[in-house]
Amino acid sequence: MPTNPAATSGSLLTALCPALRTALIRVGYDADTLVEALGPDVHAALGRSEPVPVRRAARAAGELGTLIRLLLLGDALPEREVAAALAPARIDDAVAAGLLTRDGDELRAALDLRPLDTGAGTRWILSDLDDSMRRRTLTEDHVLGVGHASLSLLRATPTVPVGTVLDLGTGCGVQAVHAAGYAGRVTATDVNARALWLAQATAALNELDIELLEGSWFEPVAGRRFDQIVANPPFVVGPARIEHTYRDSGLALDGASELVIGQAPELLAPGGLAAMLAAWVHVEGQDWRQRVSSWLPAHGVDAWVVQRDVADPALYVGTWLRDAGLDPRDPAAQARAEQWLAAFDAADVEGIGFGFVYLHAIDGPTELMAEDLVHGFDDPLGNEAAAYFARSAWLRAVAADENLAWTSRFAPSPATALERVYLPGEHGWTEEVARLHRGDGPRWQHEVDESTVALVAGMRPDGLPLYELLELLALADGAEQVTPEFAAQALGVVAGLVRHGLVRPV
């Protein structure tokens, strides 16, 4: 019998999971039924941390409503009601395991337990309670639940079936649980022992076999290779300190992102892919792309870095203070903010970038495409990442042999549209710009000239190869032949359109 209290409660929590799973299924505590019981408007209120509309709806939802109030709102409820909703799980076992706690004659949830559809049906995720429904200060070993960053990474992760996946810094295990839907074997690591026993219970609750290893960064899996790596590391940018292990790395500024991006390629199997969240500082007088590029090895990686946002330092600090349950107006919080902003000033930080980093293991010199994607889009980025690397591989083949491009036929993507913008002028409407706009995925758009418009108009699966299209364009412009300059310019334009999926080789 373990003597460590955390190990004991973790073992008991895992042992409780079969009966708990039976109760959750019996009551209908799943993602779809939850929305159905609450209705879309009240469910949206739950996401906004507004308990009253949820509580009112839950009162009419029977035993499911009891679990909603207990587990999602943090209400104290009579033991008789909780026992009925959790049967066949025993209340004493749930208290001993740390799932529930007694509050006088009533019971409260001691852990967060919520359903989530990760794409393979409902999974249940166990984590520590946050301050979304009740004000609380988070401890250093706090295990974060399903937050916005976790959901962003879920949607941004390719789910093409693979053999092995590493979830670096698993936390409550949400990325590992997601990976179990497309991987043959999942390994998850964390430096936080509490996170690992919650991840173990999460795996047991979902009847999943996940290898869990304790240790710092990549140390627990040194020497191993994986087909895919996912990581939501403690990437918060700031002074070198650890106040909360789920967000603070102990490394100064963007050192955590540098470490993960720089070392992940060593653990990728040939053809393997990494999908990670990361942050980087914008330093006065420096290009953030060069900063991220310097973290990559010189050989073996095709990298796609997508910057989703850039935050002002003051806004960034205030956001993360609130994330930890602190009020930026309190003196202690103000002292932390002063230290944080002073560290930014000392390093000439003028902004903090945040986004996704994708790494594809290739046999060749490292390539990097780092770009802004700050506009809105609806489709999951995970599907796009897999397609991006397929297009990138084709472009590498073209770089090695341009004849591949000249002899290829192309077609616009079905979602590609030509957009023309006109503004009022002295003699009526005047065209200001023409764009090719992709209506799906990341919704890329390229400004184009009339030659490119004509070139893409001539592209079709059963049409002419690219070079013959260029010859027709040259003749239309009165030229006898395609000049090397015109060919090079056209190939560059087509390569850009292919890279962003606006046109494709067929």
N, C-alpha and C positions, 0 to 999 in steps of 0.2 A: 504494500500500500504506500503510495507516495506520501512524503512528509511535507512537501511544499504546498501551501494552501492553494496557490494558483493552479498547480498541477492537479491537485485533488479536485477542485471545482471544475477544471477543464475535463477531467476524466468523467466526473459525474454528469456534466453537461452532455458529453458525447453519448454516455449511456442512456440518457433521457431521450435522445433524439428519435428512436423508433416509435415510442409511444406518442411523442410530440408530433411527429409527422402524421401519424394516424389521426390525431385530433385536428390538425390543420386541414387535412383532406376532407375529413368528415364534416367540418363546419363550413368548408368552402372558402378558407382564408387563402385565396389565390388572386393573382393580378386582375383577371377578367371579372370575377365575381365581386371583387372589391369595388371596381368602377360601376358595375351594375347596381350594387346595393346602395352606393352613395349617390350615384348620378354624376354626370361629367362636371357640373358646376361645383358641387360639394367636393368632389375629388380634387378639383383645381384649388379649392380653399385649403385642402390638406397640404398641397404642395407649397402654399403660401404661408404655412404655419399659423393658420387661423382655426383654432379648435372648436369654436362654438357651432358653426354650421355642421361640422363633422359629428360632433357629439349629439346634436339634435337628430341627425339622420340615423346615427348608430342605434339610438334608443329603440327604433322600430325594426331593427335588423336581427333580433334574436341573439343566438350564441355568436354569430359572426359579429354582430354589433358589440358584444362583450369584448371580443378579442380586439376589435378596432379601438375601443376606448382604453383597454388595458395596454396594448402593445404599441399603438400609434399615437395616442394622446397622452399616455402616462397617467391616466386617472386611477385613483384608489377605488377598488371595488370590493363588495362583500365576497368572502371566501366561497360561499355557496355558489354564487354565479360563476366565479372563475373556475371552480372545480368542475362544474357542469360543462363549461365550454372547452376545457382542456382534457377532459376524459378521453382516453384511458390514462393519460399522464397524471401521476399523483402530485398533489400540491406540496407535500413534504419533500418529495424528490426534486421538484422544480425549485423550491427554496434552497435546498442543500446544494443544488447545482449552480445557483447564482442567477437563474432566469428570473425569479421573483423575489421580492422582499416583503416582509410584513410591516404594515403601517398601522399600529394599533390592532383593531379587529378586522382590518381590511388588508388587501394585497395590492402591491404595485409591481410593475415591470422593473427589473433591475438591468435588463438588456433590451436593446432594440431588435425586434424581429419583424421583418417585413417581406412581403412577396414581391418578386420582380420577374418580369418576363425578359429573359436575356436573349430571346430568339429561338430557344428550344423548349418553350413552355415555361410555366412558373417554376422559379427557384426561390428558396427562402434564405435570406441573408441575416446572420446574427452579427451584431456589433455593439459598441457601447452607446449609451443614450447620449444624444446631443442636446443642444439648448433650443431646438426648434419649437418645442411646446412648453418647456419649463426652463427658466433661467438657471444655468449651472456653469461653473468654471471647469474647464477641461483639465485633466491630469496629464502628466508628461507621457504616460504610456497609453493614453486614450486611443481607442481603435475606432477610426472613422467608419461610418456606414456608407450607404450608397448616396454619394453627393454628386454635384454637377460635373466635377472632374471625372469621377468614375464612369458616369453615364456617357460623357463625351468620348472617353477612351473605348468604351464598349462599342459605340457606333463607328468609331474610327479604326477598329481592328479588323483586318481581313479574316474571313472565316472559311477560306479554302481548306479542305481537309488536309491535315498534316500528321506526321508521326508523333513528334514530341514538342511540347511547349514549356517554356520557363516563364513564370510570373514572378518578376523581381519586385520585392517589397509588397507582398500580397495583401497586407492589412487584414480586413475581414474575409478576404478570399473571393471577392466578387469577380475579379478578372479570371481567376483560376476556374471558378464555376462556369463562367462563360466559355473558357477554352475547352472545358470538358465536352462541350457540344460539337467540337470540330477536330479535336486532337485524340490520338490514340493513348497518349500518356501525358499527364500534367505534373510538373514539379513547381512548387511555390516556396519562396524563401521570405524571411523577415528577420530583422534584428530584435523585434519586440516579441518576447515570449507570450505575452497576453494576446497579441494578434494571432499568433500561431494556434493557440488553443481555441480561439473563436473561429478561426478558419477551419480547424479540424472539426469542430461541431457543425459548422456550415456544410462541410463536405458530407458528414454523416447524416445530417438532416435531409440532404438531397440524394443520399445513397450513391455518392461518388467516391472513387478511389483516387485521392490526390496525394502525391508525395510532398511532405512538408519538412523543410529544413531550416534550422535556426542559424543565423550568422549575418555578418555585415556584407552588404553589397553582393559581389559575385563570389565571395570566398567559399560558401557552401557547395558551389558547383564548379569549382576550379578544375580545369582540364576536360570538362564535358562540352558537348556540342548539342545544339537544339535546332529544330527546323523553324521554330518561331519563338520570339521573345516578346513579351508584353511587359510594360513597366509604367507604373504611376508612382514614381519615386518621390522622396521628400524634396521637391524642387523649389521650395519657396526661397526667394532671393533676399539675402539680408546678412547681418553679421554672423560670424562663425560661432553659433550657439545652438543648443538643443533645448527648446522649451516643450515641444510636442514632437514625438518621434514620427508621427504620420506626415509631418510637413517640414521639419527642420533636420538638416543633414549634419550640422556641425562644421560644414565647409563654408568659407566666405563667398558671398555674392552668388554667382551661378556655378559654383564648384561642383554641386551635385549633378547638374546636367552635363557638365564637362566630363565627369567621371563615367557616367552611364553611357553617354554617346561615344566616348573614346574607347571604352572597354567592351561594350556589347559585341562588336564585330568578332572579337576573339572567340566568342561562344556560339557563333552561328555556324551551322553546318553549311556545306556548299549549296548555294541556292536559297539559303535560309533568309528569313525576313524578321525584322524587329519593328514593333509599333510602340511608340513611347510618347508620353507627355513630357514637356521640358520648358524651361524658361531661360532667358538670357538677358543680360543687361545691354542697354544702348548707351555707349560711352561717347561723350562729346568728341567729335572729330573722327570717329571710327565707324565703319560699316558693320552692322551686326552680322551680315552674311560671312564676312571674313572671320569674325570671331568664332562662329559656329564651325566654319570650315577648318579652322586651326585645331579643332578637337578630334578630327577624323584621322585615321591612319592614311598613309599615302597610297596604299594599295588595297584592293579587295572589296570596296564598298561603292554601291550606287545609292546615294543619299537623296531623299526628298524631304525638305524641311518646309513646313507650312506655318507661317506666322498668322495667328488668328486675332491677336490684339496686342496693343502696346499701351501700358498704363503709366500714368504720371506717378512719380515716386510717392507723393503725399496720398494719392488715392489708393495706391498699392498697399501702403502701410496701414491705412485706416481699415481697408477691407480685411486684411489678415488679423488685425487686432480683434475685429468683430467676430471673425471666424473662430477665434479661441474663446469666445464668450466674454470679451472685455469691452468695456465702454470707453471709447477714446477720450471721454471727458474726465475720467477718473485720474487722479494724480499718478498712480502706478502705471497706468496705460500711457499717460503722457510721457513719463520717463522712458518707457520702452520706445515710444515713437521718436523721441529726441535722439536716442542712441542709434536707432535704425536709420533715420534720415541723415544723421551725421556720417554714418558709414557710407551712404550713397554719395554724399557730397565729397568725401575724401577720395572716392574712386571716380569722380566726374560722371556719375550715372545720371542720365537725363530721361531715362525711360526703362521699362521692363517689358520685354517681349515674351509672349506665351504662345505655344502652339504644339503641333504634332511633329514628331521626327520619325521618319521611316528609313530603315537601312536594309539594303538587299545585298547579300554576299555574292560577289561576282569574281571572276578570274580576270583581273585587269586593273589598270590605274583607277583610283578613286574618282568618282564623279559626284558633283553636288548641284542640285537645283534647289535654291532657297528663295521662296517667294511669299508675298502677302496674299492672304485669302480672308480679307476682313469683311467682305460683303456676305449677306445671308444666303444660305442654301439649305435644301431640305433632305437630300439623299445622304445616306450614311457614307462617310469618307472611306470606310474600310474597303468597300467594293472598288472605289476609285483607286486606292493605293495599289491593289493587285493589278488593275488594268494599267496604271501608270508605269509600273516596272516592266510589263510586257511591251508597252510602247517604247520605253527607254531602251530595251534590249534590241528592238528593231532599229532604232536610231543608231545604236552602236555598230550594228552590222552595216548600215549605210555609210557611217564614217569610215569603215574599213574598206568599203567597195561602193562608190557612188553609183555604179552601174545598176545596183539593186534598186535604187530609187528611180533612175531614169526608165527602167524597164517595167516598173510596177504600175498597176492601175490603182486609182484611189476613188473614194466615195465620201461625200460629207456624212457625218453622223446623222441619223434620223432626227436628232434633237437640235441640229444646227440650223440657225435662222440668220438671214441677212437683215440687218437693221440699218436704216438710214435716218439720220437726224437732220431736220431742216429748221432753220430759224428765219424769222421775217427779215427781209432786206429791202434795199431801196427799190428793187424791181420785183418784189414778191418773195416767194420762199427761196431761200438759198441753202443748199446742202452744206452742212458743216462737217459731218463725219459719217463714215460708213463702218459698220462693225459686223463681224461674224460672231454670233452669240450662241453659246451652247445652253440649251434649256434644261439639261439634267445635270446630275453630279454637282461639281463645284460651280457650275454656271460661268465658266470662263468666257471672256470676250476679247477679241483682237480687233483693233482698228486696222482697216485694210484699204488699199488703193484700188482703182478700177481694174488694173491688170490682175490683181489677186481675185477680185470678184469674178472676172471673166474666166480665170483659171479654174476656180472651184466650181463654177457653173458647168464647165466641161467635164468634170470628174463624174464617172459612173462605173459600176462594176464591169459592164460590158463595153466600156469606152476605150479610148486611146491610152497608151502608156504616157507617163508624165512628160518624157522628152518630146513626144510627138505633139502633145498639147502645147508645149512651149514653142514649137516650130509654127503651129497655127497662130499663136499670139504674135510671134515675130512678123509673120506675113501680114497679119491684120494691121500691124503698126508700120508697115512699109519696109521692113528689114528683110534682107535676103536670107539671113541665117541667124541662129541663136548665138549671141556673143557670149564669151566666157563670163563676163561680168553679169549679164542678165541671167544666165544659168545659175551662177552662184547665189545671186540674190533670190531667185525663185526657190532654190533648194532650201535656203535658210528660212524663208517664209513657210514653206510646206512642212519643214521639220518642226517649227513652232506650233503649227496647227495640229500636227500629229501628236506632239508631246501633250497637248491639252485635250486631245480627243475630239477636236472639231472636224477633222477628216481622218480617214483611216486607210491603210493599204489593204487591198483586197486581192 
